[in-house]
Amino acid sequence: MRYEGNVFRPPSEGRSYILQCTVGCSHNRCTFCAMYIDKKYHVRKMEDIKEDIRMAKGYYGDLEKVFLADGDALAMDTDDLLEILDILYKTFPSLKHVGIYASPDTILEKEMSELTALKAAGLTIAYLGVETGDPELLIEIRKGVTYDEMLEAGRKIRRAGIELSVTILLGLAGRSAKAVEHEKNTAKILNEMNPDYIGALTLMLVPGTGLYRKQQKGEFELPGPFEILDEMRILIENLEVQGTEFRSNHASNYLPIKGRLPEDKQKILALINDIIAKNDRKYLRPDYLRAL
């Protein structure tokens, strides 16, 4: 398949055909993210996208899952996205899942009629990087939206009938007292948003990012493994979502966890508390695995 630069996808899209509709991220200013810093955002030509679909048909035959990349394919013109969805479903008879990354500002710019049209055309899930629910931290990491705007973006996806998967970042407040507020406020926005899926990732400092530069100057300190677990404990304790799948199975995480909330809340907390009490890194994912 043809791709421009490195291509990323959520862990749950591991078995999906990745169709690159846009290159880079339309926002691309978050201080923690290096995924698209070497790319200038642009929308690929429709004829190239259509040719990629024909190539995928020749190579795979049929598909059940497709993921639309890059970082914010939802920023494309809605009519173009509708055409792509139409072609995909006509090309692959078994197709039943199409996912997409969506930035909060792009969601807010779309009319509800556009989002519901995309749902009707077969867009099944949108992945939204919430990162934190702390209003001050949202500004510091240059997310580009306020707490209320982030909340509305998530709610808007759900109102459109599209499944919502959000990611949050453990460790984003650094080794400081603000870490507690970061997790409590993150739980608060998730409770109000009530997404279908929550993915907890652990912050990893990457050269070229704003947070990495702050660390190099001594202005930011990354929390240790058990401090990260304590953040996860605070987050889970304060979550009151309903019918939400929780995962911390990303390569960045020290402790892979999965469960359904609220049913598995106490079981998850018991596991986290047990590992914290043991205070032994042999129970955690090794650092060399986290770096892969």
C-alpha positions as CSV (number, residue, x, y, z in Angstrom):
1,M,0.0,0.0,0.0
2,R,1.1,3.6,-0.6
3,Y,1.7,5.9,2.4
4,E,3.3,9.3,2.9
5,G,5.6,9.2,6.0
6,N,4.8,7.2,9.1
7,V,1.2,6.1,9.6
8,F,-0.4,5.7,13.0
9,R,-3.6,4.0,14.1
10,P,-5.3,3.2,17.5
11,P,-4.5,-0.2,19.0
12,S,-8.1,-1.4,18.3
13,E,-7.5,-0.8,14.6
14,G,-4.7,-3.4,14.4
15,R,-6.5,-5.6,12.0
16,S,-7.9,-2.7,9.8
17,Y,-6.8,-1.7,6.4
18,I,-5.4,1.8,6.8
19,L,-6.5,4.2,4.0
20,Q,-4.6,7.4,4.1
21,C,-7.0,10.2,3.2
22,T,-5.1,13.1,4.7
23,V,-1.4,13.5,5.5
24,G,-0.5,14.8,9.0
25,C,-2.7,16.6,11.5
26,S,-4.7,19.7,10.9
27,H,-3.9,21.0,14.5
28,N,-0.3,19.6,15.0
29,R,0.5,21.9,17.9
30,C,0.1,19.7,21.0
31,T,3.2,19.9,23.2
32,F,3.4,16.2,23.9
33,C,2.8,14.8,20.4
34,A,5.5,14.0,17.8
35,M,3.4,11.8,15.5
36,Y,3.1,14.3,12.7
37,I,5.7,17.0,13.4
38,D,7.6,16.1,10.2
39,K,4.5,16.4,8.0
40,K,2.7,19.4,6.6
41,Y,-1.0,18.8,6.7
42,H,-2.8,18.3,3.4
43,V,-5.7,16.4,1.9
44,R,-4.7,13.7,-0.6
45,K,-6.2,13.8,-4.1
46,M,-9.4,11.9,-4.5
47,E,-8.1,10.0,-7.5
48,D,-5.1,8.8,-5.4
49,I,-7.5,7.6,-2.6
50,K,-9.7,5.8,-5.1
51,E,-6.6,4.2,-6.6
52,D,-5.5,3.0,-3.2
53,I,-8.9,1.4,-2.6
54,R,-8.6,-0.4,-5.9
55,M,-5.2,-1.6,-4.9
56,A,-6.5,-2.8,-1.6
57,K,-9.3,-4.7,-3.4
58,G,-6.7,-6.4,-5.6
59,Y,-4.5,-7.3,-2.6
60,Y,-7.0,-8.2,0.1
61,G,-10.1,-9.2,-1.9
62,D,-12.5,-8.3,0.8
63,L,-12.3,-6.5,4.1
64,E,-14.3,-6.1,7.3
65,K,-12.5,-3.1,8.9
66,V,-11.0,0.1,7.5
67,F,-9.3,3.0,9.3
68,L,-9.2,6.4,7.7
69,A,-5.8,8.1,8.4
70,D,-3.9,10.4,9.1
71,G,-4.3,12.4,12.3
72,D,-7.6,14.1,11.5
73,A,-9.2,12.7,8.3
74,L,-12.5,14.1,9.6
75,A,-11.2,17.5,8.6
76,M,-11.8,16.6,4.9
77,D,-14.8,18.0,3.1
78,T,-17.8,16.0,4.2
79,D,-18.9,15.3,0.6
80,D,-15.5,13.7,-0.1
81,L,-15.7,11.6,3.0
82,L,-19.2,10.4,2.0
83,E,-17.9,9.5,-1.4
84,I,-15.0,7.5,0.1
85,L,-17.4,5.7,2.4
86,D,-19.7,4.9,-0.5
87,I,-16.8,3.5,-2.5
88,L,-15.5,1.5,0.4
89,Y,-18.8,-0.2,1.1
90,K,-19.4,-1.0,-2.5
91,T,-15.9,-2.3,-3.0
92,F,-15.8,-4.5,0.1
93,P,-19.1,-6.5,0.7
94,S,-18.1,-7.7,4.1
95,L,-17.2,-4.2,5.4
96,K,-18.8,-3.4,8.8
97,H,-16.4,-1.0,10.5
98,V,-14.8,2.3,9.5
99,G,-12.9,4.3,12.0
100,I,-11.4,7.8,12.0
101,Y,-9.2,10.1,14.1
102,A,-11.1,13.3,14.9
103,S,-9.7,16.5,16.5
104,P,-12.1,18.4,18.8
105,D,-12.0,21.6,16.7
106,T,-12.9,19.7,13.5
107,I,-15.8,18.0,15.2
108,L,-17.1,21.4,16.4
109,E,-16.8,22.8,12.9
110,K,-18.9,20.1,11.4
111,E,-22.7,20.6,11.3
112,M,-24.8,17.9,13.1
113,S,-26.3,17.1,9.7
114,E,-22.8,16.3,8.4
115,L,-22.0,14.0,11.2
116,T,-25.3,12.1,11.0
117,A,-24.8,11.8,7.3
118,L,-21.4,10.2,7.9
119,K,-22.9,7.8,10.4
120,A,-25.6,6.9,7.9
121,A,-23.0,6.3,5.3
122,G,-21.1,3.8,7.5
123,L,-18.7,5.8,9.7
124,T,-18.8,3.6,12.9
125,I,-16.3,5.1,15.3
126,A,-14.4,8.3,16.0
127,Y,-11.2,8.5,18.1
128,L,-10.9,11.7,20.1
129,G,-7.8,12.7,22.0
130,V,-9.1,14.3,25.2
131,E,-5.8,13.9,27.0
132,T,-7.0,15.8,30.1
133,G,-10.0,17.4,31.6
134,D,-8.0,20.0,33.5
135,P,-8.8,23.4,32.0
136,E,-5.4,24.9,32.8
137,L,-3.5,21.8,31.5
138,L,-5.5,21.9,28.2
139,I,-4.1,25.3,27.6
140,E,-0.6,24.4,28.6
141,I,-0.4,21.4,26.2
142,R,-1.9,23.6,23.4
143,K,-4.8,21.3,22.7
144,G,-6.6,24.2,21.0
145,V,-10.0,23.9,22.9
146,T,-11.4,24.6,26.3
147,Y,-12.9,22.1,28.7
148,D,-16.4,23.0,27.5
149,E,-15.4,22.8,23.9
150,M,-13.8,19.4,24.4
151,L,-16.9,18.2,26.2
152,E,-19.2,19.4,23.4
153,A,-17.0,17.7,20.8
154,G,-17.4,14.3,22.5
155,R,-21.1,14.8,23.1
156,K,-21.6,15.8,19.5
157,I,-20.1,12.6,18.2
158,R,-22.4,10.6,20.5
159,R,-25.5,12.5,19.5
160,A,-24.7,11.7,15.9
161,G,-24.8,8.0,16.8
162,I,-21.1,7.4,16.0
163,E,-19.3,5.4,18.7
164,L,-16.8,7.5,20.7
165,S,-13.4,6.3,21.8
166,V,-11.3,8.8,23.8
167,T,-7.7,8.7,24.9
168,I,-6.3,10.3,28.1
169,L,-2.7,10.7,29.0
170,L,-1.4,9.6,32.4
171,G,1.6,11.7,33.6
172,L,0.7,14.7,31.6
173,A,0.9,17.0,34.6
174,G,4.4,15.8,35.5
175,R,5.7,15.0,38.9
176,S,3.6,17.7,40.7
177,A,0.7,18.1,43.0
178,K,-1.3,19.1,39.9
179,A,-1.4,15.4,38.9
180,V,-4.2,14.7,41.3
181,E,-6.3,17.5,39.8
182,H,-5.4,16.3,36.3
183,E,-6.9,12.9,37.0
184,K,-10.0,14.2,38.9
185,N,-10.8,16.7,36.2
186,T,-10.2,14.1,33.5
187,A,-12.7,11.7,35.3
188,K,-15.1,14.6,35.5
189,I,-15.1,15.3,31.7
190,L,-15.3,11.6,30.9
191,N,-18.3,11.2,33.3
192,E,-20.1,14.1,31.5
193,M,-19.1,12.8,28.0
194,N,-19.7,9.1,28.8
195,P,-17.8,7.7,25.8
196,D,-18.1,4.1,24.6
197,Y,-14.4,3.5,25.1
198,I,-11.6,5.0,27.2
199,G,-8.0,4.4,26.4
200,A,-5.5,5.4,29.0
201,L,-2.0,6.0,27.6
202,T,1.2,6.9,29.5
203,L,3.1,10.0,28.5
204,M,6.4,9.3,26.8
205,L,8.7,12.3,26.1
206,V,9.7,12.4,22.5
207,P,12.5,14.6,21.1
208,G,11.2,17.5,19.1
209,T,8.2,18.1,21.3
210,G,7.5,21.0,23.6
211,L,7.3,18.8,26.7
212,Y,10.6,17.2,25.9
213,R,12.3,20.6,25.6
214,K,10.8,21.6,29.0
215,Q,12.2,18.4,30.5
216,Q,15.7,19.2,29.1
217,K,15.6,22.6,30.7
218,G,14.5,21.1,34.0
219,E,11.0,22.6,33.8
220,F,9.1,19.2,33.6
221,E,9.7,15.9,35.4
222,L,8.2,12.7,34.2
223,P,6.4,10.7,37.0
224,G,7.8,7.3,37.9
225,P,6.0,4.0,37.3
226,F,4.2,3.8,40.6
227,E,3.2,7.5,40.5
228,I,1.6,6.7,37.1
229,L,-0.3,3.8,38.6
230,D,-1.5,6.1,41.4
231,E,-2.8,8.5,38.8
232,M,-4.7,5.6,37.2
233,R,-6.1,4.7,40.6
234,I,-7.4,8.2,41.1
235,L,-8.9,8.3,37.6
236,I,-10.7,5.0,38.1
237,E,-11.9,5.9,41.6
238,N,-13.6,9.0,40.2
239,L,-15.0,7.5,37.0
240,E,-18.8,7.2,37.1
241,V,-19.4,6.3,33.4
242,Q,-22.0,3.8,32.3
243,G,-21.4,1.0,29.7
244,T,-17.8,2.1,28.9
245,E,-14.9,-0.2,28.0
246,F,-11.7,0.8,29.7
247,R,-8.3,-0.1,28.4
248,S,-4.7,0.6,29.3
249,N,-3.2,-1.9,26.8
250,H,-1.2,0.6,24.7
251,A,2.6,-0.1,24.4
252,S,3.2,3.0,26.6
253,N,1.5,1.6,29.7
254,Y,3.2,0.0,32.6
255,L,0.2,-2.1,33.6
256,P,-2.1,-3.5,30.9
257,I,-5.7,-3.4,32.1
258,K,-9.1,-4.0,30.5
259,G,-12.6,-4.0,31.9
260,R,-16.1,-2.7,31.6
261,L,-17.3,0.2,33.8
262,P,-18.9,0.3,36.2
263,E,-19.1,-3.5,36.5
264,D,-15.3,-4.1,36.7
265,K,-14.4,-0.9,38.6
266,Q,-13.6,-2.6,42.0
267,K,-11.7,-5.4,40.3
268,I,-9.5,-2.9,38.4
269,L,-8.9,-0.9,41.6
270,A,-8.0,-4.0,43.6
271,L,-5.4,-4.9,40.9
272,I,-3.9,-1.5,40.9
273,N,-3.8,-1.2,44.7
274,D,-2.2,-4.7,44.9
275,I,0.6,-3.8,42.4
276,I,1.2,-0.4,44.2
277,A,1.4,-2.2,47.5
278,K,3.9,-4.7,46.2
279,N,6.1,-1.8,44.9
280,D,8.1,-4.2,42.8
281,R,8.8,-3.3,39.1
282,K,8.9,-7.0,38.2
283,Y,5.0,-6.8,38.0
284,L,5.2,-3.9,35.5
285,R,5.9,-3.9,31.8
286,P,9.6,-3.5,31.2
287,D,10.8,-0.1,30.0
288,Y,12.4,-1.7,26.9
289,L,9.0,-3.0,25.9
290,R,7.3,0.4,26.5
291,A,9.9,2.0,24.1
292,L,9.0,-0.3,21.2
